[in-house]
Amino acid sequence: MRWTSSLKRVGRPPLWRRWLLAVATVGTWGCGSQAYQQRLEETVTYFEYRDRVNRELGRAWSEKGISLQPPRQFRLVPAPAVPAFADGDEEAAFIDSSEDPRQPHYLGVELPGLVAAWEARVDVETGDSQGLQTAYLYVLSNYDRYLQQQSDDGAPADPLLLITDAENQVSRAVGVFLQEERSRSGQEKNRRYGETVPGGLPDTKYHPQQQFTAVTFSPEVQPTDVPIEMQLYEWEGKKTQVAILMVYPAGISPREDLPNRLLFALETFQASDQLPSVAGSGSTAPGPASQRGPAF
């Protein structure tokens, strides 16, 4: 479901904005340059954008060729220790998903290709579960599936079926069947739709647009005592597949604005589309998402 941000700026503008506007006024008096005035206005717009990033998003994260700044409410859940290499064995070691505490065992499923997980305590205003409840954020990738193909341990899952497998697991957990036909408006739940991020100006000045497939899951069968909804975003390169899943209480307070913040967080998303290797599995990380500031 497409979201419209409910956050509005209130009170006096920050000091940096008042200072820039003052400089813009003086600069215009001094040289009368329309180009100079335009550059300063672009600077104001950029710092307003950076101010929004600082208000709505948390600490930047990067791992296994993926980077993201999640919504500010979320705190990263530490990953379990990876088994050490055996004597001189340089094959990649993998975490057993059944023993990974980050997995959503409360849903009765295990998510494929789990890379990272976050938790947040959020305010719930409606229903029988008012008060603070927990929301979850997961990043999935086919990164490890490529590494498992290079090992000798059994038959690895197909890397190019990561998104399909993730959809199947989530659908099974909530008793939903996803129709093949996409939603054109993005308003129907339990149907795929396209999402372009960023959606327009001014954000497209600072991040290139990317295409995602999205699904807003509304469970037919609630798997937990607290009614939940889910938002799934999928990104596909030629080789890499990434899924980002947020699970949150259905009666969440509008003040949390999690769906909009997650959509905004996708502006910082980056993924490498290079094949990983056991010997150099750390070389594909893109690092923190780049942002283009105003040119002078």
C-alpha positions, 0 to 999 in steps of 0.5 A, spaced: 500 500 500 502 506 498 503 511 503 503 518 504 507 521 510 504 525 516 510 528 518 510 536 518 515 541 520 513 545 526 516 550 530 521 555 528 526 553 523 533 550 525 538 555 526 542 553 520 536 554 515 535 561 518 543 563 517 542 560 510 536 565 508 540 571 511 546 569 507 542 568 501 539 575 502 545 579 503 548 575 497 543 577 493 543 585 495 551 584 493 551 581 487 544 581 484 546 574 481 540 569 480 544 563 479 547 565 486 540 565 489 538 559 486 545 555 489 543 558 496 536 555 495 538 548 493 543 548 499 537 550 504 533 544 500 539 539 501 540 541 509 532 540 510 533 533 507 538 532 511 534 534 517 529 529 515 534 524 514 536 525 521 529 525 524 526 519 521 532 514 520 537 511 524 544 509 524 547 506 517 548 499 516 552 495 511 553 487 510 554 482 505 553 487 499 547 491 502 547 498 505 541 501 509 539 506 514 532 503 517 527 507 521 529 511 527 525 506 532 529 500 530 535 497 534 539 492 530 539 485 533 546 482 534 547 476 530 549 469 533 556 467 532 558 464 526 562 457 527 569 458 526 573 455 520 575 448 521 583 446 521 585 450 515 578 449 512 577 456 508 570 454 506 564 459 508 561 457 515 553 458 515 548 460 521 543 454 522 536 458 521 533 454 526 538 456 531 538 463 529 534 467 535 533 473 530 528 468 526 521 470 526 519 464 530 513 467 533 510 466 526 512 459 525 516 460 519 524 461 518 525 466 513 530 464 507 537 468 507 536 472 513 542 477 513 540 482 519 534 483 523 532 489 528 526 490 533 523 496 535 518 498 541 512 502 538 506 505 541 499 501 539 493 505 540 487 501 538 484 494 539 486 489 545 493 490 545 494 498 547 501 500 549 508 498 547 508 492 542 514 490 538 515 491 531 520 487 527 525 489 520 528 483 516 533 484 510 534 477 506 538 476 501 541 470 496 548 472 498 549 466 502 546 461 497 551 463 492 556 461 497 553 455 499 553 453 491 561 454 492 561 449 498 560 441 498 555 441 503 549 438 500 544 441 494 544 449 496 537 452 494 537 456 488 539 463 489 534 466 484 528 463 488 530 467 494 524 472 493 519 467 491 521 463 497 520 469 502 514 470 499 511 463 500 514 463 507 510 469 509 504 467 505 504 461 509 505 464 516 499 469 515 494 464 510 494 469 504 495 467 497 498 472 492 495 473 486 499 473 480 495 479 477 498 486 480 495 492 483 495 498 479 494 503 484 498 500 490 492 500 495 489 493 495 492 489 500 495 482 499 497 483 492 504 485 489 505 492 486 510 497 483 514 502 487 519 507 485 523 510 490 525 516 491 518 518 488 520 525 486 523 531 488 527 534 492 529 527 494 531 525 487 536 530 487 540 526 492 538 519 490 537 515 484 530 512 483 530 504 484 524 500 482 521 495 488 516 490 488 512 491 494 506 487 498 502 489 504 500 483 507 494 483 511 493 476 515 487 472 513 490 468 519 493 472 525 499 468 527 500 472 534 496 474 540 497 481 537 494 482 530 499 484 525 500 487 518 507 486 514 510 490 509 514 487 504 519 490 499 523 486 493 529 488 489 532 484 484 538 485 480 541 481 474 544 476 480 542 479 487 535 479 490 534 482 496 527 482 500 526 487 506 520 485 511 517 489 516 512 486 521 508 491 526 502 491 530 496 492 526 493 498 531 500 502 531 499 509 533 500 514 527 505 518 530 510 512 529 509 513 522 513 506 520 510 505 513 512 512 511 519 511 514 520 505 511 519 507 504 523 513 506 529 508 508 529 505 501 532 511 499 538 509 502 538 502 500 544 500 496 545 493 493 551 490 490 549 486 484 556 482 483 557 475 485 560 473 492 566 468 493 568 464 499 575 467 498 573 475 497 566 475 500 567 481 503 569 485 497 562 486 494 559 491 500 557 498 497 558 501 503 553 507 506 548 509 501 551 515 497 547 522 497 548 528 492 549 534 495 548 541 492 553 543 487 557 550 488 
